[in-house]
């Protein structure tokens, strides 16, 4: 706010955004073009130091919290912070935009505010979460939990990576030279992310305000039949565990198609003994269901169990069903959703409400504080791939709406 009471304009710079995204992509870039940047690795350190330099250029004080999250915040101001950001880690052979866009855009917001001489009512923080993808520790949206008190040291000492090292050990041993301080208390959080799906591109949308992050149900189904010689066992004498599993794979697909607003996937299948000339004695499948309705998830999970029992009976095998991961849908703050849509409209951008079918750090924070999640399109719906792409104009449009929404939220928060 200037001395005359007129709100100063603050604009993101598309060229700076694009250049920084390209620069960040070099941390963990592999020969095939994909990016493999995992928590607490040298590539993660390289990314943190690079982004920390940009944060300092934007006038932010930079540190690492106890879970390894990168934080850049305005100093000398009291009270909880208004924050924006996303994650710095990637999947193996990932793309340029997933996570990185939200971090770079948050820093760009701080820089644009500084360039315009605009000071928010609340302290501002740009965040780069250490581990969202779950590759290192097998838990998605892991380190953002620290900011809402769900990852104390005792819990960090219980979480192990694939080599048996705990999260606490990994953070303590991490050779990132940035100072370490406690995480700030958050007043609200905004995250800009690529859609990672085709809906926005198909609908000609430039920005989306996410209203809900869908729930997830994961179940392990194990069929146990009888391993036997594949040449000498007649077809009508077989107890083929994989045949039962195949029936269930098709049933899961049909259940999701029939349900409409849901998806169902069998993404893992283990067959034992796994020899060409042996009738499978064991087939273990992992079934994932996603829906925006918790009640629908319960119905689908029950339907999968019934389908598993029918599949087992048809092939004369035994079956066990073990649900192991249940996450309910998470609604995002309706007031923030409205602000995102208003600011997108003010910029002349085509915008709409959408569900998110992928998990994000926003879902960890949303039950505790006002949270908004903005999407920009993904070309062809491709993500978690070196082919991931969002046009520079779409990136800049989303970052500008992020900045505008931050300023509106700053004015309406208590």
N, C-alpha and C positions, 0 to 999 in steps of 0.2 A: 504494500500500500504506500503510495507516494505521499508527499507532504500535503498535496491538495485533496487527498482522500480518494483519488482516482486509482483504480486497480491497474498496476502495470502489467503489460503483456509479457509473458515468458514463453519462449518458443524453443523447442528442441531443434537440434541441427542434424538433418538427415545424413550429411556427409560424415560427421563425427560418429554417429551411431554405426554406420556401415563400416567405417574404418576400424572401429574398436571391436566389432563383432568378428571381422576378419582376423584381427590381431589375436584375439582370445582363442580363435580356432586353431592357432599354431601350438597351443599348449595341449599336448596329447595327440597331435595330428600324426597319422600313420601313413605309410607309403601308398596305400590304396585310396587315400583321401578321407577315410573315416577318422573320427576323433575318439580316442579311448582315454578318458580322464577320470580316474577313480580317486576316491577319498584318501588323503594322506600319502599320496604318491608324489614323486618329483613333478609330474605334470600338474597336480593339484597345487603344489607349492608355486610353480611357475605362474599359474593362473591367478593365485591370490596376490602375488607380488605385482603382477601387471595391473590388476583391477585396483589394488591398493594405491598405486601411483595415480590412477585416474580419480579415485576418491579424494586424494590429497589435493589434486588440481581443482577439484570442486569445493574445496574448503572444509572437507570432512576430516575428523580425527579417526584413525584407523586402528583396529585391533582384532584379535581372535578371541572368541569366547571359549568356555570350558569344553564344548562339544566340537570345536574346530570350525565354527561358522565365522565367516569374514563379515565384519561390521565396520561401516563408516558412518559417523554421526556428527551432527553439529554439537559443539561444546558450549559450556557456559549457560545452559538453559535447564531449568528444572522441569520435573514432571515426566509422564510417560511419552514415548516418542511415536510419531507418525512414521510408519516404515513402508518401504517398497523393496521388492527384490525377488529372487528365485534361487535356483541351485546352480552350482558350478560343476558338478560331476556329470558324467555321461554314461550311457550304456556302452558296451564294447562296439567299436566301429559306428559310433553315433554321428549325429549331424551337428550343424553349426548353430542352430537356433534353440533347441530344446533346453530350457533352463538358462542358458547364456543370455538370451534376449532379455529376460526379466531382470537379470543382474545389471547388464549394460544400460538398459533403459532406466533403471532406478538411479544409477550414477548420472546419467544424462539429465534426469529431472533435477538433481542437485546442482549440476553445472548450469543448466538453463536458468534456475532460480537465482544463482549467484551472478550470472551474466546480466540478468535483468534488474539486479539490485532488489530482489523480492525476498522478504523475510517472513516465514510462516509463524503462526501463533505458537505452534507446537515444535519441539525439537524434531529434526528429521533424521532418519537412518536409512541407508542403503544396505541391503543384506545379500550375502552370497552363501547359501547353505552348503555344507560340506558333503552331505550324503542324502540324496533324495531317491536315486534310482534303485537303491537296494542291492547293487552288485557286490559291494564289499562285505556287507554283513547280513544280507538276505532279508532285510527289513526296509520296506519302502518308506519314504518321507521320514527318515530316522532323526537327523540332527536338528530339524526345526522343532522337534518335541522339547528340546532343552529350553526354548524361549517361553514355554508355557508350563514349565515345572515337571514335565513328564520324563525327564532324563537326568535324574540326580546321579551323583557318582556311584552309588550302590547299584543302580540299574546299569550304568555304563560298564561296571565290572562284571556283569552277567552276560553281556552281548559279545559273541565271539565271531571273528572272521573265519574264512575257510582254512586258515592256518592255525587256528586255535588261539589267536591273540585277541584280547578283549578290546572293546572300544576305548576304554580308559587307558590301556597300554598304548594303543595306536596314537591317541591324541598326545599323551605324554612324550612319546618317542618321536613325534613328528618334528622334522627339522625345518619349520617355517619361522623365519627370523622376526616376524611381526610380534609386537607386544601382546600380552594376554591379560584380559580383563573380563569381569562378569558381563553377561548379556544385559541389554537395557530392558526396561519394562515397556511393553507396547501398548499404545492407545488404539491403534488400528493398523491394518496391513493391506496393501494392494499388490497384486502379482500380475504381470503381463506375461503371456505365454502364447506359443503357437497352438493352434487348435489340435493338431495331430490327427485330423480326420478330414473328410471331404465335404462336410455339411455347409460350411461357410462359402467355399468356392462354388458349390452347386447353386447356392442361393444368392450369389453376388453380394455377400456381406463383406464389409471392411473391418468391422469391429463387432464383437459379441460380449455381452455381459452374462457371465455364468451365474445361474440362479441356484444350481444344485450340482454337487459332485456325487455321482451314483455310488450305491453300495456294492460290495463285492462279497461273494460267497465261494469258498474253495473247499472241495471235498475229494478225498482219496477213496477210490473204489478198487477193491482187489478181488479178482475172480480166481478161484483155485479149482482146477480140473485134474486131469491125469496126463502126465507126460508119457508119451508112448512112441513107438516106432512109426514114422510117417509113411513108410512103405507097406508095412504089414498090418496096420490097424484099419479095418474097414470103416468107411465113412459113417455108417450107422452105429458103430461101436465106440465112437470117440467122445471124449469129454474135454472139448477144446476151449480153454480159457480165453484165448484170443478171439475166437468166434463170438463168445459172449461179449467181450469188450467192443468188438466191431458193432454189434447191435446197439450197445449203449452210446457209442460215438454218434451214430445216426439219430438216436433218440434225443440226445442233447441238442443237436442242431434243430430238429423238428420242434422241440419244446420252445426254444428261443424264438424261432420264426413264428410260431403260433401265438406266443405271448405278445408280440408286437414291440413294445417298448422295453426290450431286454436283449442281451446277447449271451450266448453260451458257447464255450470252447473246451475241447479236450486238447490241451497243449503238451501233455507229457504222457508217454505210454512206454512201459517197461515190460518186456516179455521174457519169461524164463522157461526153459533153459536157453532159449535163443539160438537154436541150431536149425538149419534148413531141413534136416531130415528127422526132426522131433516135433510131435504134436505139442503145442504150448501147454505147459502145466499150470503156469501162473501168468496172469496179465493184470498189471496195476496201472490205473489211469488216474489222472488228476483233472477234475472237472472244475471250471471256473464259470460262475454266473455273475452278471452285472445287471442292475436295474436301479431306477430312481425311486422305486417303492420298496420299502422294507417288507411289507406284506407280500408283494409279488415275489421277492427273493425267497421268502419262507415257502411259498407255494411251489416255486420252481425247484427248490432243494428237495422238498418232499416228493415231487414228481420224478426227479432224478433217482431217488432211492427206490421208488416203485418200478421205474424202468430197469434199474439194475437187478431187482429181484426177478422181473419177467425175463430179462436176458439170461440170467443164470439158470432159471427153470427150463428155458428153451434149449439150452446146451447141456443140461445135466451137470452143472458145476455148482460149487458153493460161492458165496459172495459175502464180503464185509464192506460196510460203508462207514467212513470216518470223516465227518466234517472237521476242518482244522483251522479255518480262517474265515471270520465273519466280521465285516465292517459295514455299518449301516450307512445309508445316504446322509450327506451333510448339506444342509441349506446354508446359503451365503446371505449376508445382511441385505435385506430388501431395500433399505435406504441407500446403501452403496450402489446396488444394482441400478436404482433409479438415477443416481447421479452420473453413473457411467453412460447410460443411454442419453441423458440430457446433454452431456458434454460432447458425445459423439454427434448428436444432432446439431449442436451449435457449430461444429466444424464441418457440417455438411456430409458426414460419413454415413453410409448405410449400415444400420446396426439392428441387433435383435437380441432377445434372450435365448440362451442355450443351456443345456445340461453339459457337464463335462463327463465323458466316459472314461477318462484317465484320471489317476490320482495325482494330486499336487500338494505342495507344502501348505497351500491355502486351507486344505481340509483339516490339517492338524490344528491350525490356529483358529478356525472359524467358530468352534464351540465356545471359545473363551473371549473373543473380542470382535468388533466389526471388521469384516474381511470382504474384499472384492477381488474377483478374478476376471481379467480381460483377455479375450482371445483375438488373435489376428489369423488370417487364413494360412493353411499349409497347402502348397501346390500339389494337386493330385491326392491330397490326404496323406502324404508320405511323411513318416517320422521315424525316429530311432534308426536312421539310415543316413549314409553320406549323401543321398539324393534329397534330403530334406531341404526345402527352399520356401522362403517368403520374400516377396518383392520388396525392394528398398522403400518404395512409397507406402506399402502396407505396414512395414515396420515403423516408419516415421509416424504414420497416422495413429497407430496404436500407442506409441510412446507419448505423442502429444495428448491423447485422451487420458492416458495415465497421469500425466502432469496436471492437466486441467482438473481431473477428478481429485487428485491429491489436494489441490488448492481449495476446491469446494469442500472437501471433507475436513480440511483444517479449520474452516470457518464454522462448520456446524457441530463439530465434536465438542463435548463439554470440557 
